[in-house]
Amino acid sequence: MIIDFLFPNRCLDCNQLIDKEEVVCELCMDKIRFSDHHFFESNALKEKATLQFPVENAFSLMMYEKESLAQKIIHQLKYNHRERVGKILAHWVSERIIFHDKPDLFVTVPLHHKKLKQRGYNQLHLFANALSEYYQIPVSHTLLRRSNHSRAQAKKNQTERLKTKNAYQLTETIRDKHIVLIDDVYTTGNTLSNIAWEILNNSTNVKISILVMAMDV
Ligand SMILES: [Zn+2]
């Protein structure tokens, strides 16, 4: 295609020309700090998350540091070449994780309205859709809804904030399901924790696992 000729695909790190399906060249692949989470029943992410909510399994594809290649890749997903990057990240996940106990549903974290407006799309959708195809597990982008009070909440003090409703709301009740929550970067874990509790408090017999592109180290 002409577009390939005009805008050849380049490695995100070293700028070398690469295949149009890739995001980094083979050499730079070695610079990505992939996690070892798929080798262990318990791992750094599960240990962190368990302190906040009951979690079945936890997996982070990469370890996230400022200026790291993982950060560049996730940034690209948010702002450029999102389709290709989303698919590649999902492919990398599929090469690593095997679900022994197959989950019932992938669920994406809803984006804040402001960001959704700015960007026009939720970068998690492409990633989750590709995962859904790889694993043949359905995906929902609407099980959770972002509540509207975020701005009002910011003005309140901490005690008032704790009293107000969760920033995320479940749109339907669920039962007897193992859900995998999908997010981009795990930092404080507050988002996933709020969501997990919202689901657990309003459902029957639900297990929650988490899968993120990267975790902060
Ligand atoms: Zn490179």
Boltz pocket constraint, residues with backbone or C-beta under 6 A from the ligand:
constraints:
  - pocket:
      binder: B
      contacts: [[A, 11], [A, 12], [A, 13], [A, 14], [A, 15], [A, 16], [A, 24], [A, 25], [A, 26], [A, 27], [A, 28]]
      max_distance: 6.0
